[in-house]
Amino acid sequence: MPTREFDQLLSASIRHGGLSQAQIADILDFKLFGNAKGFVLLEDTEIGEIPPTPASRTDLNKVDDRSERLLLQATALLGEPIGYVQESGGCIVNNFFPQQTQSRAATSDSFDTELDLHTENAFHAIQPDYLLLLCLRQDPAAEAVTYIASAERILERLSYEDQVFFLNEPYNFLSDYGHSEKNQRIDINKHQTVLYGDPDAPFLRFDPQFMVAYSDRAQRALDRLRAVAWEVVEPVRLTRGDLLVIDNRRTAHARSPFTARFDGSDRWMQRTFASCNLRFYTEKLGKQSRIFELVTEL
């Protein structure tokens, strides 16, 4: 979507997004104060007429834009809507549904494989602050589950020594962004700690599939952290109209496998990212944009 066209849609979304005053208050409260779960769920929002789930993005023909306006209104309450060139070709509103060619891939278009716990774009210098998921259609068998593990709940199960270790031990975070496809595990020399920020209330970056430890001790610690994260997950089963807002810096999230039918009834999700620091990124990059290619350093 051209920039001017998107800006018009965003402006319309702010004014006529469909969120109630109570829902707006819930989102702003979450942004300002957070919570122990690391997410907020708004149920049964008005998303308009949803056509049959397409088989591919080339078949996507959605006329009613009420779901997009609602999703963008919620995103704008949290920060600036942003996108990534490697995510759905740079679209800011991403549409995800089962695609046969992505059956077992570790992507949001897969269906019969589990997506392990991770924070979104943990390797990227411009990491989204919030991740929003809007369910347009639940999978027919209601098998799909989104799992969320909050940093607060994880830290409750880590010793002081473990926390100090993860605040200081660097891991090599590989990029899944390649020229031709995702999930290529590309070394971009990105050495980062798992915990960062305020030691008393740290942020979390976590993506075991794309992390390399520098020692056996670091690998054992990472394996334990993954196990702890799965112990504290909270499952969320999204149905039509459910809007899930996840704090991407204080959680890791995952998705269970589910069955696809490819008959128009399959699960259909929309996703956006929100950044609270777009002006800072503009200053550092010397370029104003909502869509980012791979940025390794600022």
N, C-alpha and C positions, 0 to 999 in steps of 0.2 A: 504494500500500500504506500503510495507517495506520501511524503512528509506532510504536505498541506492537507491532504485528504484525512490522514490520521489525526492531525491536530484538530480538524473540524469534528471528527468523531469523538475525540477526547473531550473537547469543550462541551459537546452535547451530552456526553456521559456524565460530566460533573453536574450539569443542571438537571438532567432527566435520566439518571442511572437506575432508579427504581428502588434504591435502598431506603428503608424506613428510618426515621429519626433515631429509634432505638438501636437499629443495626449500625448506623453511622457512629453512635456513641460507643457501641461495643468495639468497633474497629479502632477508634481513636484511643479508647481506654487501653486496649492491647498494645498499641504503638507506644504510648507514653509510659505505661507501667508494667507491661508484660504479664506473665503468669507462670506458675510452676510447670505447666504442661508444655509451654512453648508454642501453643497454637490456640486459635479460636475458631469455632464452627458455627456458621449461620445456616440454619436449616430452612428448606422449603422456600427459597427466594423465587421471585417471579422471573422466569427466563424466556417466556414467549413460546412461539411455535418452533418445535425442533423437527426437522425432516428426518427421514431414515438415515441411519449412520452410513456414511460413504465407505467404500472399500479402499479408496486412496485419496490423497489430497487433490488430485486432478479432478476427482468427482465431487469435490466439496461445492455445494450450491445452497448456501444458507441465506435466505432473504431477510428473515426477521432478525434484527440486530439487538434485541433486548438483552440477551445474555452477554454480548460483548460490552454493551453500555454499562450493565451492572458490574461486570468484572473490572472494567476500567475505572469506574467511579470508586470502587473499593481500593483499587491499586493507587489511585491518586490521593486517597486519604492517608496512605502509608508513606508515599514518596513519589518519585518520578517513575512512570512506566518505562522500562528498558527492554532491549532484546539483544540477541547475539546472532551474528551472521551464520554460525553453525547450527543454530536452533531454528528449525523450520524455515530456513532461508532468510532469517532476519526478521520474521514476523514478530510483532510484539504480543499479539494474542495467538498463542499456539493451540492448535487442535490436535488431539491425540485420540486414536481409535485403533483397534487391531488391524495390522497389515500382515498379510501372509508372508511377505518377503522378510519381515522383521520378527518372525515367530519366536526365535530363541535369542534374539539380540538383547543386550543390556540397555534398552532404550524404552522410552515411554510408549512407543508404538508396538512393543511386544505384548504377548498375552500369556504364553504357556511357560514362562520362566519368571523366577522371582527377581525383583530388583532389590539388591542388598541395601542396608542402611548407608546413607551418605548425606553430606551437605552439598547443595547445588553449586557446581563450578568451583570446587574447593581450590583448584589450581590457578584460578583466574585472578588477576590483580583487581578486577572490577567484579567482585562477587556480589550477587544480589542480597539485599538485606531481608527481603520477604519474598516468599513464594506463595502464589494464590492458585488454588485448584477449584474449578467450578464444574460440578457434575451435570451434564446435559442429559445423560441416560446411563442408568446402572446396567451392568452386564446381566443378561437374562436369568442366570442362575444365582445372582447375588454372591458370587465367590470373591470378587476383588476386595481386598482390604488394604488400606493405607496405614502403615505403622509409623509412629512418631516417638522418638526417644529424646527427651529434653536434657540439656546439659545439667540442669539443676538436679534432676533425678539421677543422672549418671554420677555426678560428683558426690552425691550422698553415699554411694557405694565404693568410692575410691578412697584409699588412705591418703594422708597428707603427703607421704613420700611419693605415691603415684601421681598426685596432682602436681607436685614440684617437677617430677620427671617429664610429664607431658607439657609443662610450661617452658621447659628448657631443651628438650630433645628434638632436634630437627629430623623430619622425614622428607624424602624426595617425593613431591606430589607430581605425578605424571599428568600430562594433558591428554584428554580423549578427543581433542580436536585435530583432525587431519585434513589434508587437501581433498580427499575423495570420500571419506566416511568417518564416523565416530568410533569410539572405543578402540583406538589404536595404541594406547599407552606410549605416548611420545615423551621423551625426556626433555624438558624445557629448563632444567637446572633450577627448579623451584623448590628451595629448601625452607620448610616452614614447620613450626610447632603445631601440635594438635590443639592445645589451649593457648589463648592469647588475650590481650587486653588486661582488664583489672583482675589481678590474681584472686581477689575475694569473690568475684562474680565473672569468671572468664567466658569468652566466646569459645565456640567449638568449630573446628574444621576437621572433617572426617570423611574419608572415602577409601576404605581398605583395598578395593580392587585397583586403585590407581595410586597407592602409596608404597614406597620402598623404604624399608628400615635399613639402618647402617650397621646394626649389630644384632646378634641373636637375642640379647636382652631387649632391644627395642622391638623386635618382632614378637617376642613373647608378650610384652606389654601391650602391643597393638592387638594381638589375639585376645588377650584378656579384656581389653576395652570393648572390643566388638561383642564379646559374650555378655559383658555387663550391660551394654546398650540394648541388646536384645532382651535382657531380663526386665528392663524397665519400660519397654515400648507400650504405648497406648494404641489399641486398634481403633480405626475409624472406618466404617462402612458407608461410603457416600452413595446417596440416592439422588434422584432428580431434584435440582434446585439447591442442593447443598453447596455452600461456599466454605472452603477450608483455607484459612490464612495461617501460614507457618512462618515462624521467625527462623530464617535460614542461618543465622549466626548463633543460635542457641539450641539447635536441634539437629538430629539426623533423621531422615525419613526413608521409608522403603515401601514396596508394593508387592502383594502376593501374586502368584499366577492365577489366571482365570480362563474360562472357556470362551472361545469365539465361534460364532455361527456364520458370519459373513452373509447375513440375510437382511441387513438393515436394522437389526435389533441390538447390535453390539454396544458395549460400553463406549461412551464418548465424553471426553474431558476437555475443558479449556483451561489454559494456564497463562499466567503473566508473572513477571518479575517486577519488584519495586526496589529502587535505590534511593537512599536518603542523602547521597553525596554527589549528585550529578554535576553540580557546579565545581566541586573540588576536582573531579575527573576531567572536566573541561579545561580547568586551569593547568593541570598536569600534562594533558595530552595536546593542548593547544588547538583543540578542535571540538566543536559543539555537535553532539549527535546523541541519539537515543539507542543507536544500534552499534554494537562493538564487535570487532574482530578479536582474535586472541591478544590479550595484553598481559605480558609477563611481569613487567615492572612499571612503577609510576615515578 
